[in-house]
Amino acid sequence: MPPRGASPPTTATSSMRVSMNHRKRLSLLLASSVCFAASAAGQAFSIDFAADEPNQLINAPLGISITAVEVSAGSISYVSFGTTFDGVPAAQSSGGWMASTDPLEARNFFFTITADPGLEFSLDGVSSLVRSTGAGPAGAALIVDGEAIDSVSMPDEATPILSVAGAATGFFTTVTVRIAGYDDGSRASTGGGAFRIGGIEGDLTVIPEPSVYGALFGGVALLLAWRLRRRR
């Protein structure tokens, strides 16, 4: 019941309220689409290493999760001294690096990038510093989604600081990045030495999955059609 002295709401008033509610919904949907479009800008990620715990410092964009770096066999230790990467802390693992001549089959460091539900991403670039000790691997390869996208040879015992870098084609909801150490024939080595990585960096473009875009713009189209009918 309306308060005493107050006029009951008219049909015109109710229609105005309905119209305002739909305008609000339309505005929210349009704002969401603008936010989704803005999210497509490139976003940086990084994994830094430290000699003290926590040994891995992971920086991931909104909507993305990145696992800690692991090694496919053996264990990881952490070093932080100037002769490794000019003072940049590094992750390392020893032994078994020359067991394979195929980087896709070789021992490797790896981590996984995963998008939140409803999102996907392109891997616009990823890079890592690499260095081998005297009896470490002769080659290093960057592998994304099972494909070697870059490799370098490390033929000398006094290997300089090198890097592997590249980008992947297409969009993913999850992808595993591997940095493999293997025998590329460029050095005589037992493989008992250490392989070190440091300073992993990259860029992602995060966008909604196609089904989310379809639902969003479908809703906008329905509201626009409703608005046009109301004006007739």
C-alpha positions in Angstrom: 0.0 0.0 0.0 1.3 3.5 -0.8 1.7 5.9 2.1 -1.3 8.1 2.9 -1.4 11.1 0.8 0.9 9.6 -1.8 -0.4 8.8 -5.3 0.0 5.2 -6.5 2.7 4.7 -9.1 1.4 5.2 -12.6 2.1 2.9 -15.5 4.3 5.6 -16.9 6.4 5.8 -13.7 6.8 2.0 -13.6 7.8 1.9 -17.3 10.4 4.7 -16.5 11.8 2.6 -13.7 12.0 -0.5 -15.9 13.7 1.6 -18.6 16.2 2.9 -16.1 17.0 -0.6 -14.9 17.6 -1.7 -18.5 19.8 1.3 -19.1 21.8 0.4 -16.1 22.2 -3.2 -17.3 23.2 -1.9 -20.8 25.8 0.4 -19.3 27.2 -2.4 -17.1 27.5 -4.7 -20.1 29.1 -2.0 -22.3 31.5 -1.1 -19.4 32.4 -4.8 -19.1 33.2 -5.0 -22.8 35.4 -2.0 -22.5 37.2 -3.6 -19.6 37.7 -6.8 -21.5 39.1 -4.9 -24.5 41.5 -3.1 -22.2 42.6 -6.4 -20.7 44.0 -7.4 -24.1 47.0 -5.1 -23.5 50.3 -6.9 -23.0 51.2 -7.7 -19.4 54.5 -8.7 -18.0 55.4 -11.6 -15.8 58.6 -12.7 -14.1 60.2 -15.4 -11.9 63.2 -14.3 -9.9 65.4 -16.5 -7.8 66.9 -15.8 -4.4 69.5 -17.7 -2.3 67.2 -17.2 0.8 63.6 -18.4 1.2 61.3 -17.8 -0.5 63.7 -18.9 -3.2 61.3 -18.0 -6.1 59.5 -14.7 -6.4 56.7 -15.0 -9.0 55.0 -12.0 -10.5 51.9 -12.9 -12.5 49.3 -10.6 -14.2 45.7 -10.4 -13.0 43.8 -13.5 -14.2 46.9 -15.6 -14.6 48.6 -18.1 -12.2 52.2 -19.3 -12.6 53.7 -22.3 -10.9 57.1 -22.4 -9.2 60.0 -23.7 -11.4 60.7 -27.4 -11.0 63.2 -29.7 -12.6 62.2 -32.9 -14.4 64.9 -35.0 -12.6 67.0 -34.3 -9.5 66.7 -31.3 -7.3 67.0 -27.5 -7.5 69.4 -25.5 -5.4 69.9 -21.7 -5.4 73.1 -19.7 -5.8 73.7 -15.9 -5.5 77.3 -14.9 -6.3 78.8 -12.5 -8.7 80.4 -15.0 -11.1 77.1 -16.7 -11.8 74.9 -14.1 -13.5 76.7 -10.9 -12.6 75.2 -11.0 -9.2 71.7 -12.1 -10.3 70.6 -15.1 -8.2 70.1 -18.3 -10.1 68.5 -21.8 -9.8 70.7 -24.7 -10.6 70.7 -28.5 -10.8 73.6 -30.9 -11.3 74.1 -34.2 -13.2 72.5 -35.9 -16.2 72.4 -32.9 -18.5 74.3 -34.6 -21.3 72.1 -37.7 -21.4 70.2 -36.7 -24.5 70.9 -35.1 -27.8 67.2 -34.2 -28.3 66.1 -31.1 -26.4 62.5 -32.3 -26.4 63.6 -35.5 -24.5 66.2 -33.8 -22.3 66.2 -33.0 -18.7 64.7 -29.5 -18.1 63.5 -26.8 -15.8 59.8 -26.1 -16.2 56.9 -24.0 -15.1 53.2 -23.8 -16.1 51.1 -20.7 -16.9 47.4 -21.0 -16.5 44.5 -18.6 -17.2 41.6 -18.2 -14.8 38.3 -19.8 -16.0 36.8 -17.8 -18.9 40.2 -16.3 -20.0 42.9 -17.2 -22.4 46.3 -15.7 -23.3 49.0 -15.4 -25.9 52.6 -15.8 -25.0 54.1 -12.8 -26.7 57.6 -13.4 -25.3 59.5 -15.4 -22.7 63.2 -15.4 -22.0 65.7 -16.8 -19.4 69.4 -16.4 -18.7 71.3 -19.7 -19.0 74.8 -20.8 -18.0 76.6 -24.1 -17.9 79.5 -25.1 -15.7 82.5 -26.9 -17.2 80.8 -30.4 -17.2 77.3 -29.1 -17.7 75.1 -29.3 -20.8 76.5 -28.3 -24.2 73.2 -26.7 -25.3 70.1 -25.0 -23.9 66.7 -24.9 -25.5 63.5 -23.0 -24.8 60.5 -25.2 -25.3 56.9 -24.0 -25.3 53.9 -26.3 -25.6 56.2 -29.1 -26.7 58.0 -27.0 -29.4 61.6 -25.8 -29.3 61.4 -22.1 -30.1 65.0 -21.2 -29.4 68.4 -22.8 -28.6 72.0 -21.8 -27.9 75.3 -23.7 -27.8 77.5 -23.5 -24.7 80.8 -25.0 -26.0 83.4 -23.7 -23.7 84.2 -24.5 -20.1 84.2 -20.8 -19.3 80.7 -20.4 -20.7 79.5 -16.8 -20.8 76.0 -15.7 -19.6 73.7 -16.5 -22.5 69.9 -16.4 -22.9 67.1 -18.2 -24.7 64.1 -16.2 -25.8 61.1 -16.5 -28.1 57.3 -16.3 -28.5 54.6 -18.8 -29.1 51.8 -18.8 -31.7 48.1 -18.9 -30.8 46.1 -18.6 -27.6 46.2 -20.9 -24.6 44.3 -21.6 -21.4 47.4 -23.3 -20.0 50.9 -23.9 -21.3 54.1 -25.4 -19.9 57.5 -23.6 -20.6 60.6 -25.7 -20.4 64.3 -24.8 -20.4 66.2 -27.9 -21.4 69.9 -28.7 -21.1 71.2 -31.3 -23.6 74.2 -32.5 -25.7 74.3 -30.6 -28.9 77.8 -31.9 -29.8 79.6 -28.6 -29.1 81.7 -29.8 -26.1 83.1 -32.9 -24.6 81.5 -33.2 -21.2 80.5 -35.9 -18.7 77.3 -34.1 -18.0 78.0 -34.1 -14.3 78.2 -30.4 -14.0 75.5 -27.8 -13.2 73.0 -26.0 -15.4 71.9 -22.6 -14.1 69.0 -20.4 -15.1 68.0 -17.0 -13.9 65.9 -13.9 -14.6 62.9 -15.5 -16.3 60.7 -12.8 -17.9 57.9 -12.6 -20.4 54.8 -10.9 -21.7 51.2 -12.1 -22.1 48.1 -10.8 -23.7 45.1 -11.9 -21.6 41.6 -11.9 -23.2 38.2 -13.5 -22.6 37.6 -16.9 -24.3 35.4 -16.6 -27.5 32.4 -18.1 -25.6 32.6 -15.2 -23.1 32.8 -12.6 -25.8 29.8 -14.2 -27.5 27.7 -14.1 -24.4 28.7 -10.5 -23.6 27.9 -9.1 -27.0 24.8 -11.2 -27.4 23.5 -9.6 -24.2 24.3 -6.2 -25.5 22.6 -6.9 -28.8 19.4 -8.0 -27.0 19.3 -4.9 -24.8 19.9 -2.6 -27.8 17.1 -4.4 -29.7 14.8 -3.9 -26.6 15.7 -0.2 -26.6 14.8 0.2 -30.2 11.4 -1.5 -29.7 10.6 0.8 -26.8 11.2 3.8 -28.9 8.7 2.8 -31.6 
